[in-house]
């Protein structure tokens, strides 16, 4: 049976959950990051986002792909910290499929006070 690329997301999420439950933080980067807590996780996501942007500006496609992989991975660690996983993000993307980006964003905006 051939594995699909998106299956890797679920395998990685499963590995993150396993390390969250049972790994020694001195031997597992993921366990160490999760034990460090929210601020450390969010800082790492921010760092990876910045590196991804710099890679995009640099024009090296392979570097951009590698930095995006780092960003996605750290976002998955962040999701795990909050009890979420790739299935939650994929479900949201699926919900948005076929909806105009302008309409979708407007639906998330709070109504203005005063009725105008």
C-alpha positions in Angstrom: 0.0 0.0 0.0 1.5 3.3 -1.1 1.8 6.1 1.5 0.4 9.5 0.6 2.5 12.6 1.5 -0.1 13.9 3.9 0.1 10.6 5.8 3.5 11.9 7.0 1.6 14.6 9.0 -0.2 12.0 10.9 2.9 9.9 11.5 4.8 13.0 12.8 1.8 14.0 15.0 1.8 10.5 16.4 5.5 10.7 17.2 5.1 14.1 18.8 2.3 12.6 21.0 4.4 9.6 22.0 7.3 11.9 23.0 4.9 14.1 24.9 3.7 11.1 26.9 6.8 9.1 27.4 10.1 10.6 26.2 12.9 11.8 28.4 13.4 15.5 27.8 17.2 15.0 28.1 17.0 12.6 25.1 14.2 14.1 23.0 14.1 17.5 21.5 10.3 17.4 21.3 9.9 16.4 24.9 12.3 19.1 26.0 10.4 21.7 24.0 7.1 20.6 25.4 8.4 20.6 29.0 9.8 24.1 28.5 6.2 25.2 27.9 4.1 27.6 25.9 6.6 30.6 25.7 9.4 28.4 24.5 7.2 26.7 21.9 5.8 29.9 20.6 9.2 31.5 20.5 10.4 28.6 18.4 7.4 28.9 16.0 8.2 32.6 15.6 11.9 31.9 14.9 11.0 29.3 12.3 8.5 31.7 10.7 11.2 34.3 10.4 13.6 31.8 8.9 11.0 30.8 6.4 10.3 34.4 5.3 14.1 35.0 5.0 14.4 31.8 2.9 11.6 33.0 0.6 13.2 36.3 0.2 16.6 34.6 -0.6 15.1 32.8 -3.6 16.6 29.4 -2.9 13.7 27.0 -3.4 15.2 24.1 -1.5 16.1 26.3 1.4 12.5 27.6 1.4 11.1 24.0 1.4 13.4 23.0 4.3 12.5 26.0 6.4 8.8 25.5 5.7 9.2 21.9 6.9 10.8 23.2 10.1 8.0 25.7 10.5 5.3 23.1 9.9 7.0 20.7 12.4 7.1 23.3 15.1 3.5 24.3 14.4 2.6 20.6 15.0 4.4 20.7 18.3 2.5 23.9 19.2 -0.8 22.2 18.2 0.0 19.2 20.4 0.7 21.5 23.3 -2.9 22.8 22.9 -4.4 19.3 22.5 -4.8 19.7 18.7 -3.3 18.1 15.7 -3.1 18.2 11.9 -6.6 16.8 11.6 -7.9 20.0 13.2 -6.1 22.3 10.7 -7.0 20.1 7.7 -10.7 20.1 8.8 -10.6 23.9 8.9 -9.0 24.1 5.5 -11.6 21.7 4.2 -14.3 23.9 5.7 -12.9 26.9 3.9 -12.5 25.1 0.6 -14.6 26.9 -2.1 -15.2 30.0 0.0 -13.8 33.3 -1.2 -10.9 34.4 1.0 -12.6 37.8 1.3 -15.8 36.2 2.4 -14.1 33.8 4.8 -12.2 36.6 6.5 -15.3 38.8 6.7 -17.1 36.0 8.5 -14.4 36.0 11.2 -14.5 39.7 11.8 -16.5 40.9 14.8 -19.5 43.1 13.9 -18.9 46.8 14.4 -20.5 48.4 17.4 -23.2 50.9 16.7 -24.7 49.1 13.7 -22.6 50.8 11.0 
